[in-house]
Amino acid sequence: MSTMFAKRGDRLVVRSHVNLPGRDAEILEVAHPDGSPPYRVRWSDNGHEGLVFPGPDAYVEHFAAASTTTSK
């Protein structure tokens, strides 16, 4: 079993269950330097923020860091 890790700006996705829709959230804060849970997130469906300890039905979508350099 692989260990979940994330960084600020990644997306947490929770797979759907029977009769329940899936959910996703922006990861706002990671509690541990190694990127392991828990994560402070903002849910996309209602904007609520909270602390999440993801279960086995969840995964992280990683996004490349935005470039901070600009051309002149």
ROKE-738638 format. One line per 2 residues: number of its first residue (from 1); their letters; for each residue z, x, y of N, C-alpha, C, O. Coordinates in nm, 4 decimals, m for minus. Layout:
NUM> a> Z:X:Y:Z:X:Y:Z:X:Y:Z:X:Y | ...
REM end
This chain:
1> ms> 0.0000:0.0842:m0.1181:0.0000:0.0000:0.0000:0.0000:0.0888:0.1246:0.0794:0.1823:0.1351 | m0.0893:0.0587:0.2183:m0.0971:0.1400:0.3397:0.0023:0.0910:0.4443:0.0378:m0.0268:0.4481
3> tm> 0.0456:0.1825:0.5278:0.1391:0.1499:0.6340:0.0627:0.1049:0.7569:m0.0368:0.1667:0.7947 | 0.1084:m0.0020:0.8189:0.0451:m0.0534:0.9390:0.0837:0.0341:1.0573:0.1992:0.0746:1.0703
5> fa> m0.0139:0.0634:1.1438:0.0159:0.1333:1.2679:m0.0725:0.0768:1.3769:m0.1808:0.0251:1.3496 | m0.0265:0.0867:1.5001:m0.1002:0.0321:1.6139:m0.0654:0.1102:1.7385:0.0271:0.1914:1.7405
7> kr> m0.1418:0.0834:1.8420:m0.1121:0.1381:1.9745:m0.1324:0.0268:2.0763:m0.1946:m0.0754:2.0475 | m0.0799:0.0480:2.1930:m0.0929:m0.0502:2.3009:m0.2413:m0.0806:2.3224:m0.3234:0.0108:2.3284
9> gd> m0.2753:m0.2091:2.3339:m0.4128:m0.2511:2.3556:m0.4859:m0.2926:2.2293:m0.5910:m0.3563:2.2368 | m0.4312:m0.2572:2.1120:m0.4908:m0.3032:1.9869:m0.4656:m0.4534:1.9720:m0.3925:m0.5135:2.0507
11> rl> m0.5267:m0.5120:1.8705:m0.5113:m0.6549:1.8453:m0.4503:m0.6761:1.7076:m0.4951:m0.6192:1.6081 | m0.3460:m0.7601:1.7046:m0.2832:m0.8002:1.5796:m0.3476:m0.9311:1.5360:m0.3529:m1.0266:1.6135
13> vv> m0.3960:m0.9361:1.4135:m0.4585:m1.0566:1.3594:m0.3778:m1.1022:1.2391:m0.3492:m1.0237:1.1487 | m0.3413:m1.2303:1.2390:m0.2700:m1.2894:1.1265:m0.3671:m1.3852:1.0590:m0.4141:m1.4803:1.1214
15> rs> m0.3973:m1.3607:0.9321:m0.4920:m1.4433:0.8579:m0.4402:m1.5864:0.8465:m0.3196:m1.6109:0.8494 | m0.5328:m1.6790:0.8336:m0.4954:m1.8204:0.8224:m0.4348:m1.8506:0.6853:m0.4626:m1.7830:0.5862
17> hv> m0.3532:m1.9517:0.6833:m0.2926:m2.0030:0.5604:m0.3456:m2.1447:0.5390:m0.4117:m2.2002:0.6268 | m0.3180:m2.2008:0.4275:m0.3597:m2.3382:0.3997:m0.3063:m2.4300:0.5088:m0.1864:m2.4312:0.5367
19> nl> m0.3951:m2.5063:0.5699:m0.3630:m2.6046:0.6741:m0.3116:m2.5441:0.8041:m0.2622:m2.6169:0.8902 | m0.3221:m2.4121:0.8201:m0.2804:m2.3477:0.9437:m0.3913:m2.2556:0.9925:m0.4537:m2.1864:0.9121
21> pg> m0.4166:m2.2537:1.1229:m0.5193:m2.1622:1.1751:m0.4680:m2.0179:1.1805:m0.3473:m1.9943:1.1863 | m0.5601:m1.9226:1.1786:m0.5226:m1.7831:1.1999:m0.4846:m1.7633:1.3466:m0.5136:m1.8476:1.4315
23> rd> m0.4207:m1.6529:1.3741:m0.3800:m1.6227:1.5128:m0.4089:m1.4774:1.5421:m0.4194:m1.3947:1.4515 | m0.4219:m1.4471:1.6722:m0.4353:m1.3077:1.7126:m0.3600:m1.2867:1.8419:m0.3352:m1.3804:1.9178
25> ae> m0.3241:m1.1618:1.8652:m0.2434:m1.1268:1.9812:m0.2766:m0.9866:2.0272:m0.3112:m0.8997:1.9472 | m0.2656:m0.9658:2.1578:m0.2789:m0.8317:2.2142:m0.1465:m0.7595:2.1964:m0.0406:m0.8154:2.2250
27> il> m0.1519:m0.6359:2.1495:m0.0302:m0.5566:2.1350:0.0022:m0.4944:2.2699:m0.0745:m0.4139:2.3227 | 0.1166:m0.5326:2.3247:0.1601:m0.4875:2.4568:0.2482:m0.3637:2.4499:0.2474:m0.2803:2.5404
29> ev> 0.3248:m0.3525:2.3404:0.4201:m0.2417:2.3287:0.4451:m0.2120:2.1814:0.4551:m0.3030:2.0992 | 0.4549:m0.0849:2.1499:0.4840:m0.0394:2.0142:0.6211:0.0259:2.0181:0.6474:0.1122:2.1018
31> ah> 0.7081:m0.0156:1.9273:0.8476:0.0286:1.9314:0.8696:0.1717:1.8833:0.9647:0.2371:1.9261 | 0.7827:0.2214:1.7943:0.8046:0.3523:1.7341:0.6896:0.4473:1.7658:0.5744:0.4046:1.7739
33> pd> 0.7198:0.5757:1.7838:0.6161:0.6743:1.8159:0.5049:0.6839:1.7111:0.3924:0.7213:1.7443 | 0.5346:0.6509:1.5856:0.4322:0.6584:1.4808:0.3442:0.5332:1.4744:0.2544:0.5255:1.3906
35> gs> 0.3690:0.4351:1.5622:0.2866:0.3145:1.5683:0.3252:0.2066:1.4695:0.2540:0.1072:1.4554 | 0.4371:0.2246:1.4007:0.4809:0.1243:1.3036:0.5493:0.0067:1.3749:0.5963:0.0218:1.4876
37> pp> 0.5551:m0.1101:1.3097:0.6182:m0.2283:1.3691:0.7662:m0.2057:1.3939:0.8259:m0.1149:1.3362 | 0.8258:m0.2882:1.4798:0.7740:m0.4125:1.5374:0.6874:m0.3871:1.6606:0.6860:m0.2781:1.7179
39> yr> 0.6143:m0.4937:1.6988:0.5271:m0.4882:1.8167:0.5623:m0.6011:1.9119:0.5925:m0.7127:1.8695 | 0.5581:m0.5710:2.0419:0.5672:m0.6780:2.1421:0.4237:m0.7203:2.1674:0.3388:m0.6373:2.1999
41> vr> 0.3959:m0.8514:2.1523:0.2592:m0.9020:2.1611:0.2486:m1.0197:2.2576:0.3483:m1.0820:2.2940 | 0.1239:m1.0486:2.2982:0.0917:m1.1704:2.3745:m0.0108:m1.2470:2.2912:m0.1217:m1.1986:2.2685
43> ws> 0.0269:m1.3674:2.2455:m0.0601:m1.4492:2.1625:m0.1743:m1.5064:2.2446:m0.1533:m1.5561:2.3553 | m0.2960:m1.4994:2.1900:m0.4143:m1.5440:2.2642:m0.4218:m1.6966:2.2752:m0.4816:m1.7480:2.3697
45> dn> m0.3630:m1.7688:2.1815:m0.3758:m1.9144:2.1839:m0.2851:m1.9840:2.2842:m0.3149:m2.0955:2.3272 | m0.1745:m1.9199:2.3223:m0.0835:m1.9866:2.4154:m0.0243:m1.8947:2.5217:0.0486:m1.9419:2.6089
47> gh> m0.0536:m1.7648:2.5170:m0.0051:m1.6708:2.6176:0.1400:m1.6299:2.6032:0.1895:m1.5504:2.6831 | 0.2100:m1.6826:2.5027:0.3503:m1.6462:2.4835:0.3619:m1.5021:2.4368:0.2764:m1.4510:2.3645
49> eg> 0.4687:m1.4385:2.4796:0.4973:m1.3019:2.4394:0.6187:m1.3003:2.3489:0.7101:m1.3815:2.3637 | 0.6188:m1.2071:2.2548:0.7327:m1.1970:2.1659:0.7276:m1.0714:2.0822:0.6291:m0.9976:2.0829
51> lv> 0.8358:m1.0485:2.0101:0.8489:m0.9348:1.9209:0.8072:m0.9802:1.7816:0.8540:m1.0831:1.7328 | 0.7189:m0.9031:1.7173:0.6637:m0.9425:1.5880:0.6857:m0.8319:1.4851:0.6632:m0.7140:1.5124
53> fp> 0.7296:m0.8720:1.3680:0.7378:m0.7868:1.2502:0.6303:m0.8399:1.1560:0.6581:m0.9305:1.0775 | 0.5067:m0.7855:1.1613:0.3962:m0.8418:1.0842:0.4201:m0.8390:0.9333:0.4770:m0.7446:0.8786
55> gp> 0.3748:m0.9451:0.8690:0.3842:m0.9550:0.7239:0.2567:m0.9053:0.6575:0.1693:m0.8504:0.7245 | 0.2452:m0.9239:0.5261:0.1299:m0.8759:0.4513:m0.0002:m0.9512:0.4825:m0.1083:m0.9071:0.4435
57> da> 0.0102:m1.0629:0.5518:m0.1078:m1.1409:0.5890:m0.1653:m1.0970:0.7235:m0.2558:m1.1621:0.7758 | m0.1145:m0.9884:0.7800:m0.1578:m0.9417:0.9118:m0.2255:m0.8052:0.9023:m0.1996:m0.7268:0.8109
59> yv> m0.3132:m0.7794:0.9997:m0.3758:m0.6479:1.0106:m0.3997:m0.6171:1.1580:m0.3941:m0.7063:1.2426 | m0.4262:m0.4905:1.1877:m0.4470:m0.4450:1.3256:m0.5932:m0.4077:1.3443:m0.6510:m0.3349:1.2636
61> eh> m0.6523:m0.4588:1.4526:m0.7857:m0.4147:1.4943:m0.7646:m0.3079:1.5998:m0.7010:m0.3324:1.7023 | m0.8182:m0.1889:1.5742:m0.8021:m0.0770:1.6663:m0.9199:m0.0722:1.7626:m1.0343:m0.0949:1.7230
63> fa> m0.8922:m0.0432:1.8867:m0.9945:m0.0320:1.9878:m0.9937:0.1081:2.0468:m0.8871:0.1663:2.0665 | m1.1104:0.1622:2.0751:m1.1205:0.2946:2.1368:m1.0607:0.2888:2.2763:m1.0731:0.1883:2.3462
65> aa> m0.9966:0.3963:2.3158:m0.9377:0.4037:2.4502:m1.0496:0.4039:2.5528:m1.1534:0.4670:2.5329 | m1.0280:0.3333:2.6619:m1.1267:0.3292:2.7697:m1.1336:0.4649:2.8368:m1.0321:0.5327:2.8523
67> st> m1.2519:0.5037:2.8760:m1.2708:0.6308:2.9429:m1.2121:0.6238:3.0837:m1.2298:0.5253:3.1552 | m1.1420:0.7304:3.1215:m1.0810:0.7331:3.2549:m1.1633:0.8143:3.3529:m1.1277:0.8251:3.4703
69> tt> m1.2729:0.8715:3.3058:m1.3566:0.9508:3.3949:m1.4663:0.8634:3.4549:m1.5162:0.7712:3.3904 | m1.5026:0.8934:3.5775:m1.6088:0.8196:3.6435:m1.7125:0.9191:3.6926:m1.6794:1.0318:3.7294
71> sk> m1.8375:0.8768:3.6928:m1.9419:0.9679:3.7416:m1.9498:0.9586:3.8930:m1.9289:0.8517:3.9502 | m1.9802:1.0708:3.9583:m1.9873:1.0742:4.1041:m2.1201:1.1232:4.1473:m2.1462:1.1334:4.2671
REM end
